Amino acid sequence: MLTFSMKRLAFLLVVLMASTSIFQIHSSHAEEAIELLTNGNFDQGIYGWVTYYIDSGGDYDADNGYLNMWIPQSSPVSGMKEHGIGVRQVVDRRDLTFDLTFSLSIRPEVSHRQSSPSSLMPTLVRSRIELYTSTGDAFYLVYHFLWAASELRDSEPNTAHFLKPAGTYAWKQYIIDVKKDFEKEFGSSSSYNIERIEVCLELAQISVPFSIPRALWDNISLICGIAATPTSTPTTQTFESTTSQITTTQAPTTQIVPTSTFPPEAIFWIGALTSVVAISAAALVYLTGRRRRAYPSRTTASVRRISPVRVQTIEELMSLDDKVYAYISDHGGEISWSQGCRDLGISMDELKVSIERLKKAGRIE
């Protein structure tokens, strides 16, 4: 009898260890991506960002929930010299990888005469992602949203230029796979370890502008982890190379299409909780039987009460996602990040993470 009991105990332990391993493996794959940037929607003004001038500089404000840059008309600038303004945010941590998703919304307010590549005095609206590795190498990915400034000069070392046409006087959203762009220009990323990332947003002008050019920025995000993947369902979104673009004439929004599918994450959690409860029940039965055999003279067995499995966190998680899903559906599949946070009473990070979970679950696109 003792040998049989030990076998049952060993079996229960093996089942418990296997369930724990499966849970840990799935959790590692389902781990939420990390938002690396602070105040990417500029709801707190310029907090988290550092401004800098390009030559004679420009001006900015962030009083309306987005960053507004402009270059005032000033004295002539000699030669083909850039002048303007930029903001920069530095990410310095040791858990960085090349699995980076860079997203932003932008609205260039520039006359056609200044946005044309053939213009003698073009306006430059661009974003730079600077990657610094542990070996001392530095790589620069420069995204131009009107036209490629690289046409003006020779390419700099370890610098790649990408043209992402944004048009003018309309918001447009981009989702950029940084790793894909890096490996397209510089080869495999497996040879490098990132130690620091700098994200820059710039508005520059060559010579004197005919009018005051502006660039409006919002929803700046750099996520380290599982990269966002565009859906193949036909929507108003169009994808160009590694960048998805969403155009709208209103304030920057995220285009979302709700679906009625049940989230697979919920199925996993229900299954995991069921396994834990089953194992706990089996262990309780085994301990009760063993105690009865050890003390046959007692009419009642003293059973140690096992606390029930706590499922509050899972229920709260599902409640938040359902709440976000219902809010998106009520607003016709289109929401504003800042307004959505205020209406739902949650932070921007919580909203973004919830939307990512809904996308992964296939409930929205």
N, C-alpha and C positions, 0 to 999 in steps of 0.2 A: 504493500500500500504506500509506503514511504517513497519507493522508487517511482511509482505512478504519479504521486503528488509532485515530486521534483520535476518530472517531465512536463506536467501541466504548467508548473511555474516557469520553467525554461521556455515553454512555448509562448506563454503570455508575454514574457520579457522580450522575446524575439519579435512578436507582433508589435509590441509597443515601440521598440527601437526602429523597426521598419517604417511604422507610421510616422514617427518623429523625423526620420531621414527624408521621407517623401515630402513631408510638410516643409522641412527646411529647404529642400531643393526647389519646390514650387515657390516658396516665399522669396528665395533669392532671385528667381526669374521674374516674379511679380512685384519686386521691390520698386517703389515709386522713384521716378527720376528726381534729381536734385536741381532746384532752381538756383543758379549761381549769382544772379544779379539782384541788387536791392533797388526797390522803388522804380521798377521798369515802366510803370504806368504814370509816373510823375504826379501821383496824388499827393505826395509830400514835397512838392516843389522840386528842387534840384538835389535834395538829400541823397547821398550815396554816389553822386557824380561830381567830377572835378572839371571845371571849365578851363579852356586854354584858347589863346588867340593864334591865328595864323597871320603872321606879319602884322599889318595894321589893325586886324581884328574885325569883329562884328558885335552883335548884341543878341540877347535872348531874354525870354521869361518862361516860367512854368506855372502860371497862376490859374490856368483853366483846365488842369488835369491832363495836359500834354505839353511837350517841349516845343517852343516856338523860337526858331533861329532866324535872324535876318541880317543883312549887310546894308547899312545906311549909305546913301550917296555921300561921297567924300572927295577929297582932293585926288587928282590923277595919280595912279601908281605907274611908275616907269617900267617898261619892258613887259615880259610875260611872267609876271610875278603873282603868285596866289596870295590873296588875303581873305580872311574870314574868321570863323569861330568853330570850336568843337567842344564836345564833352567826352569824358573818359571815365571808365570804371575798371578797377583792377581786381582780379580774382586770384588770390594767392593761397593755395591749399595743396595738400599732398595726395588727395584722393581723386585727382582729375584724370580723365581718360579722353580719347579722341571721339567717343560717342557723344557728340555735341549737336544739339539742335538749336539753331539761332533763328528767332522769329521777331518780326517787327512790323509795325504799320507806319506808313509814311505818306505825306501829302506835300509834294513840291509845288510851291506857288511862284512860278517863274514864267516869264513871257516866252513865247515860241522863239523869238529872236535870240534869247539868251540860252535856250535849251538845245538849239540845233548844233550838231557836231561841226558844221561848217562855220559857225559863228566865230568871229575874231575875239569876242569877249564872252566866252561861255560861263555858265554857272555850273559848279560841281557840287552834287549832292551824293555823299558816299558814306559808307560805314566800313570800318576796319576791324578785323579780328586778328590780334597779334598773339601768336603761340610761342611761348618760351619753354625750352626743354631743359632737362637736367644735364645735358651734355653741353650747354651753352649756345645751342643753335636757336635761331629765331626765324619764324615764318610768318608772313603777312598775307592775309586774304583780304582783298579790297573789293567791296561791292559798290558799283556805280549805278545810280538810279536814274540818271538822265542820259549820260553818254560817257564812254570810257576815257578818263583822263590820261590813260597810258598812251594814247595816240600822240600826246604832246611831248613825250620824252621816252628815252630808252627804259626798258624794264629794269627795276632795281633787283639786287640779289635776293633770292628766296621770297619773291613777291609775286603773287598771282592776282590778276585783275579779272573781274566778272561783271558783265553788263546785265543789269536787271531793269529794263525800262519800266518806269512808273507812271509815265504821263504827267500831266499837270492839273492842278486844281481838283484832285479827287484822291480819296484815301485808297491805299492799296496795301494789302498784307502779304508778307513773304514768310515762308517756312523753309529754312535752308539746312541741308545736311552737311555740316562742316567737314566731317570725316570723308565723305564722298568727294567733296571739292578738293580737300587736301591731297588725297591719294591720286586724284586725276592729274594734279600738277606736280607733286613731289614724290610719288611712289608710295610704297607701303608705310603705314604709320606705326607698325609694330616695333620698329627700331628706336622709337622715341618715347620718352616719358614726359608728360607736360607737368611743369611746376607752376606756371603763371600764365594767366590769360588777361589780355587787355581788350576791352570793347570800346570803340570810338565811333562817334557820330559827328559828321563834319558837313559844313556848308562853306564853300569857298567861291571866290570870284576872281577872274583874271581881268585886270585893268578895271576901269570904272563902269559900274552897271548903268544900263539905260533907265532902269527902275530899281525898286528895292526888292531883291529876291528873298524869298522865305522858304524854309523847310520845316514842316511840322512832323514830330515824331511821337509815337505812342506804342504801348504794349511791347516794350523791348524785353526780350526773354532769351536767356541762354541756359538750356537744360542739359545736364550731364547725366546720361543714362540711356534708356531706350529711346531711340530717335523716332520722331513722329513719321508715320507713313501715310501718304495720301491715299484716299479711297478711289476705287475705279468706278464708283457709281456716278453717272452723269449729274453734275450740279453746275452751279455758276462758277465753280473754281476751274482754273486752267493751270497746268503745270508746265514749267519750262526748265529743262535740264534737272538740276537738283533742287529747284525752288518752286513752291506752290504759291500762287498769287491770287488774291481776292480783291476785286475792284468794287468800290462803292462811292457814291457821291455824298454820303452822309458821314457821320462821325465814325471812327474806326470800330468795327465790330468783327465778331467771329461768325462765319457762316456755318450753321449747324443744321443737319437734317435728322430729326428724331426717328428712331425705328422702335418696333415693339418687341424686340428680342429680349429674352431673359438673360441677365448678366451671367457669364460663365464663372466669374469670380465668386458669385453668391453660391453657385452649385458646389464649387470646391470647398468653400467654408462650411456649408451645410454637411457635406460628406466628411470633412475633417472632424467637425464637432460630433457627428454621429459615431465616427470611429472611436473618438476619445470616450464618449459615453458608454459605448459597448465594451471597451477595454476596462473602464472603471467598474462597470457592472459585473463583468467576469471576475475581476480581481476581488470585488466585494463578496461574491458568491463563494469564491475559493477560500478567502480568509474566514468567512462565517462557518463553512464546513469544517475547516481545519480546527477552529476554536472549539466547535462542538465535540470533535473527536478527542481533543486534548482534555476537555473537562466534561466527561459524560454524566457526572453526578448532578450538574446544574440543570434545572428545568428550563431556564431561559438563557440564551446566549447573549453575551455583552458584545455588541458590534460597534466598532468605532465609526462614527458618522463621517462620511466623506462629503466634503463641500461640493455642491453642484457646479457644473462647468459654467463659467461666467461667459455669457454671450453678448453682454451689453455693448462692447466695442463694435462687434460685427453689425448689430442692429443699428447702432448709431451711424456706422459707415454707410449702410444701405439706405438709411433714412436721409442722409445728406445727399447721396447720389440721386435718390428718387425726387428729393426736393429740387435739386438743380435741373433734373430732367423735366419735371413739371413746369418749372419756370421758363425753360427754353421753349417747351411746346406752347406755353401761353403767349410767348412773344414771337411766334411764327418762325422759330428756328434761327433767330438773329438777336444777339444780345450785345450790350456794351459792357465791357469788363468792369469799369468803375461803377456804373449804375447797377449792374447785377450784384456786385458785392454789397452795395448799400441796401438794395431791396432784400437780399437773402440774409443779411446780417453776418456775413463771413468775410474772411480776409481774401486778398487776391490770390495768395498761394493756395488756399483751400479751394477756391473756385477753379483754378487752373488744374490742380491735381484731380479734382472731381471730374472735370471735363475730360481729362486724359483717361481716367478710368472708364467713363462712359464710351469714349472712342474705342478703347481696347475691347470693351464688352460688346461693341457693335450696335449699341443703342443709338448712337449719333454718328454722323460722318463729319 
